[in-house]
Structure formats: structure tokens, C-alpha cells
Amino acid sequence: STVEVLVQLNGKPKARLNLAAGLDAAATLAAVKAAPEVAALLEGKTLVKEIAVPGKLVNLVVKG
């Protein structure tokens, strides 16, 4: 089964991804960063902080 994960950049919602249920925080972050729509948003920016709540949301704090 899958769960919908909200992806935020600097606290603002940017995407929703369907990921496998039961992923831990590290696996969730890896899957989110590998998604093409998120990779495009991160292009040319410096990742400052990663916050992951497995099965719910991922917040990426970026500079630039």
C-alpha cells in the first residue's frame, strides 16, 4: 500500500508524492529527493536542513 507524503520547501507546500507505506525517515528523504519534480525544485539551491515525518510530510530548508 502507499501513503501520500506532503513535500514542503521552506515550510511552503510544493508537491504531494505517493510513497510506499512503512518507510523510515531516511528512506522517505531519499525517495523524495529522487523524485523528478522535487529534484527540479532543488536544482541550484543549497540544502540546509531536512525534516521528515515518515508517512506524513517532508520539509526541506534551502538557501539560494
VEXFI-728983 format. One record per residue: chain; residue number from 1; x, y, z of N, C-alpha, C, O in turn. Coordinates in steps of 0.001 Angstrom, whole numbers, plus 500000, padded with zeros to 6 digits. Example, Ala and Ser with C-alpha at 12.3 -4.5 7.8 and 13.67 -1.06 7.14 Angstrom:
// residues 2
+-------+-----+--------+--------+--------+--------+--------+--------+--------+--------+--------+--------+--------+--------+
: kette :  nr :    n.X :    n.Y :    n.Z :   ca.X :   ca.Y :   ca.Z :    c.X :    c.Y :    c.Z :    o.X :    o.Y :    o.Z :
+-------+-----+--------+--------+--------+--------+--------+--------+--------+--------+--------+--------+--------+--------+
:     A :   1 : 513190 : 494310 : 507800 : 512300 : 495500 : 507800 : 513200 : 496700 : 507800 : 514236 : 496681 : 508465 :
:     A :   2 : 512850 : 497750 : 507080 : 513670 : 498940 : 507140 : 512900 : 500030 : 507870 : 513409 : 501138 : 508039 :
+-------+-----+--------+--------+--------+--------+--------+--------+--------+--------+--------+--------+--------+--------+
***
This chain:
// residues 64
+-------+-----+--------+--------+--------+--------+--------+--------+--------+--------+--------+--------+--------+--------+
: kette :  nr :    n.X :    n.Y :    n.Z :   ca.X :   ca.Y :   ca.Z :    c.X :    c.Y :    c.Z :    o.X :    o.Y :    o.Z :
+-------+-----+--------+--------+--------+--------+--------+--------+--------+--------+--------+--------+--------+--------+
:     A :   1 : 500841 : 498813 : 500000 : 500000 : 500000 : 500000 : 500884 : 501248 : 500000 : 502085 : 501174 : 500261 :
:     A :   2 : 500280 : 502370 : 499708 : 501029 : 503619 : 499634 : 500414 : 504673 : 500547 : 499261 : 504563 : 500963 :
:     A :   3 : 501208 : 505694 : 500847 : 500736 : 506847 : 501611 : 501112 : 508103 : 500845 : 502113 : 508129 : 500129 :
:     A :   4 : 500304 : 509143 : 500998 : 500598 : 510410 : 500351 : 501445 : 511257 : 501303 : 501059 : 511499 : 502447 :
:     A :   5 : 502601 : 511702 : 500814 : 503528 : 512495 : 501619 : 503570 : 513914 : 501051 : 503781 : 514110 : 499854 :
:     A :   6 : 503369 : 514882 : 501913 : 503434 : 516289 : 501523 : 504896 : 516722 : 501532 : 505616 : 516474 : 502499 :
:     A :   7 : 505332 : 517368 : 500454 : 506704 : 517871 : 500361 : 506656 : 519389 : 500433 : 505975 : 520044 : 499645 :
:     A :   8 : 507403 : 519943 : 501409 : 507454 : 521382 : 501593 : 508866 : 521883 : 501352 : 509838 : 521199 : 501673 :
:     A :   9 : 508980 : 523078 : 500787 : 510257 : 523780 : 500661 : 510139 : 525045 : 501497 : 509283 : 525892 : 501241 :
:     A :  10 : 511002 : 525169 : 502495 : 510978 : 526315 : 503417 : 509587 : 526515 : 504024 : 509136 : 527646 : 504204 :
:     A :  11 : 508917 : 525408 : 504336 : 507623 : 525471 : 505001 : 506429 : 525690 : 504090 : 505293 : 525738 : 504563 :
:     A :  12 : 506668 : 525825 : 502774 : 505561 : 526050 : 501840 : 505304 : 524781 : 501028 : 506236 : 524237 : 500437 :
:     A :  13 : 504070 : 524302 : 500988 : 503756 : 523074 : 500232 : 504099 : 523216 : 498755 : 503730 : 524204 : 498121 :
:     A :  14 : 504808 : 522226 : 498205 : 505220 : 522269 : 496807 : 504787 : 521035 : 496020 : 504572 : 521126 : 494812 :
:     A :  15 : 504654 : 519875 : 496686 : 504309 : 518654 : 495954 : 503698 : 517638 : 496910 : 503853 : 517721 : 498128 :
:     A :  16 : 503003 : 516684 : 496318 : 502481 : 515536 : 497064 : 502934 : 514292 : 496314 : 502720 : 514171 : 495108 :
:     A :  17 : 503563 : 513367 : 497039 : 504077 : 512146 : 496431 : 503448 : 510931 : 497087 : 503224 : 510916 : 498297 :
:     A :  18 : 503166 : 509918 : 496290 : 502696 : 508645 : 496823 : 503904 : 507734 : 496997 : 504548 : 507351 : 496020 :
:     A :  19 : 504210 : 507389 : 498253 : 505345 : 506541 : 498573 : 504856 : 505277 : 499263 : 503733 : 505218 : 499765 :
:     A :  20 : 505715 : 504270 : 499278 : 505365 : 503011 : 499934 : 505145 : 503252 : 501426 : 505879 : 504016 : 502053 :
:     A :  21 : 504143 : 502604 : 501980 : 503858 : 502730 : 503403 : 504945 : 502019 : 504192 : 505487 : 501010 : 503741 :
:     A :  22 : 505264 : 502544 : 505367 : 506221 : 501885 : 506250 : 507669 : 502288 : 506044 : 508554 : 501687 : 506654 :
:     A :  23 : 507945 : 503278 : 505212 : 509327 : 503733 : 505033 : 509767 : 504504 : 506275 : 508973 : 505218 : 506887 :
:     A :  24 : 511063 : 504351 : 506646 : 511574 : 505139 : 507763 : 511965 : 506532 : 507254 : 511824 : 506825 : 506067 :
:     A :  25 : 512449 : 507377 : 508149 : 512744 : 508766 : 507785 : 513811 : 508857 : 506697 : 513660 : 509639 : 505759 :
:     A :  26 : 514878 : 508081 : 506803 : 515964 : 508138 : 505823 : 515487 : 507695 : 504437 : 515825 : 508324 : 503434 :
:     A :  27 : 514712 : 506624 : 504381 : 514202 : 506122 : 503108 : 513195 : 507101 : 502500 : 513147 : 507263 : 501281 :
:     A :  28 : 512404 : 507745 : 503332 : 511449 : 508733 : 502857 : 512184 : 509921 : 502240 : 511818 : 510386 : 501161 :
:     A :  29 : 513222 : 510413 : 502924 : 514011 : 511529 : 502396 : 514657 : 511165 : 501061 : 514645 : 511963 : 500124 :
:     A :  30 : 515222 : 509959 : 500974 : 515881 : 509526 : 499742 : 514881 : 509466 : 498588 : 515188 : 509900 : 497478 :
:     A :  31 : 513689 : 508931 : 498846 : 512678 : 508818 : 497805 : 512193 : 510194 : 497353 : 511977 : 510417 : 496162 :
:     A :  32 : 512023 : 511108 : 498293 : 511558 : 512455 : 497958 : 512600 : 513189 : 497129 : 512259 : 513821 : 496129 :
:     A :  33 : 513869 : 513117 : 497530 : 514923 : 513827 : 496795 : 515151 : 513225 : 495409 : 515635 : 513913 : 494510 :
:     A :  34 : 514808 : 511950 : 495229 : 514979 : 511292 : 493935 : 513826 : 511593 : 492970 : 513960 : 511388 : 491764 :
:     A :  35 : 512709 : 512073 : 493488 : 511549 : 512369 : 492636 : 511877 : 513528 : 491694 : 512431 : 514539 : 492126 :
:     A :  36 : 511536 : 513388 : 490403 : 511895 : 514423 : 489415 : 511340 : 515815 : 489734 : 512031 : 516814 : 489537 :
:     A :  37 : 510106 : 515887 : 490224 : 509523 : 517198 : 490493 : 510216 : 517903 : 491659 : 510306 : 519131 : 491672 :
:     A :  38 : 510702 : 517142 : 492630 : 511413 : 517729 : 493765 : 512844 : 518068 : 493359 : 513363 : 519115 : 493748 :
:     A :  39 : 513485 : 517198 : 492585 : 514847 : 517459 : 492117 : 514904 : 518765 : 491328 : 515875 : 519514 : 491436 :
:     A :  40 : 513872 : 519041 : 490539 : 513821 : 520287 : 489764 : 513729 : 521499 : 490689 : 514322 : 522541 : 490409 :
:     A :  41 : 512985 : 521366 : 491791 : 512853 : 522475 : 492740 : 514159 : 522729 : 493499 : 514444 : 523864 : 493881 :
:     A :  42 : 514956 : 521669 : 493717 : 516197 : 521792 : 494477 : 517382 : 522222 : 493624 : 518436 : 522572 : 494154 :
:     A :  43 : 517218 : 522197 : 492325 : 518320 : 522491 : 491414 : 518863 : 523903 : 491641 : 518112 : 524878 : 491616 :
:     A :  44 : 520184 : 524000 : 491864 : 520827 : 525286 : 492066 : 520672 : 525861 : 493454 : 521067 : 527004 : 493687 :
:     A :  45 : 520109 : 525108 : 494388 : 519905 : 525581 : 495750 : 520751 : 524744 : 496718 : 521101 : 523602 : 496422 :
:     A :  46 : 521069 : 525321 : 497860 : 521833 : 524633 : 498894 : 520873 : 524110 : 499951 : 520094 : 524871 : 500526 :
:     A :  47 : 520933 : 522816 : 500202 : 520081 : 522186 : 501205 : 520663 : 522461 : 502586 : 521804 : 522091 : 502864 :
:     A :  48 : 519882 : 523112 : 503455 : 520345 : 523496 : 504776 : 519898 : 522487 : 505830 : 520680 : 522105 : 506701 :
:     A :  49 : 518635 : 522055 : 505748 : 518086 : 521164 : 506772 : 517010 : 520281 : 506161 : 516286 : 520699 : 505257 :
:     A :  50 : 516915 : 519054 : 506665 : 515891 : 518103 : 506213 : 515079 : 517655 : 507415 : 515635 : 517219 : 508423 :
:     A :  51 : 513766 : 517762 : 507304 : 512871 : 517315 : 508369 : 511903 : 516317 : 507750 : 511214 : 516630 : 506779 :
:     A :  52 : 511854 : 515115 : 508314 : 510969 : 514084 : 507769 : 510109 : 513491 : 508870 : 510609 : 513085 : 509919 :
:     A :  53 : 508824 : 513449 : 508620 : 507876 : 512736 : 509473 : 507357 : 511594 : 508611 : 506490 : 511804 : 507763 :
:     A :  54 : 507881 : 510379 : 508819 : 507522 : 509255 : 507941 : 506018 : 509087 : 507799 : 505276 : 509092 : 508782 :
:     A :  55 : 505583 : 508936 : 506545 : 504173 : 508718 : 506261 : 503331 : 509978 : 506253 : 502131 : 509908 : 505989 :
:     A :  56 : 503938 : 511156 : 506541 : 503148 : 512380 : 506593 : 503739 : 513501 : 505764 : 503122 : 513949 : 504798 :
:     A :  57 : 504948 : 513969 : 506134 : 505498 : 515103 : 505391 : 507011 : 515116 : 505418 : 507654 : 514479 : 506253 :
:     A :  58 : 507560 : 515872 : 504465 : 508987 : 516147 : 504392 : 509129 : 517643 : 504153 : 508520 : 518192 : 503234 :
:     A :  59 : 509942 : 518307 : 504990 : 510214 : 519730 : 504829 : 511700 : 519882 : 504540 : 512536 : 519425 : 505319 :
:     A :  60 : 512027 : 520516 : 503435 : 513421 : 520767 : 503055 : 513666 : 522269 : 503152 : 512979 : 523066 : 502514 :
:     A :  61 : 514658 : 522642 : 503962 : 515011 : 524040 : 504105 : 516182 : 524297 : 503174 : 517218 : 523638 : 503267 :
:     A :  62 : 516011 : 525269 : 502267 : 517030 : 525547 : 501264 : 517430 : 527018 : 501270 : 516693 : 527880 : 501749 :
:     A :  63 : 518610 : 527281 : 500730 : 519116 : 528649 : 500545 : 519399 : 528842 : 499076 : 519721 : 527894 : 498360 :
:     A :  64 : 519278 : 530063 : 498637 : 519661 : 530348 : 497256 : 518528 : 530473 : 496366 : 518705 : 530713 : 495172 :
+-------+-----+--------+--------+--------+--------+--------+--------+--------+--------+--------+--------+--------+--------+
***
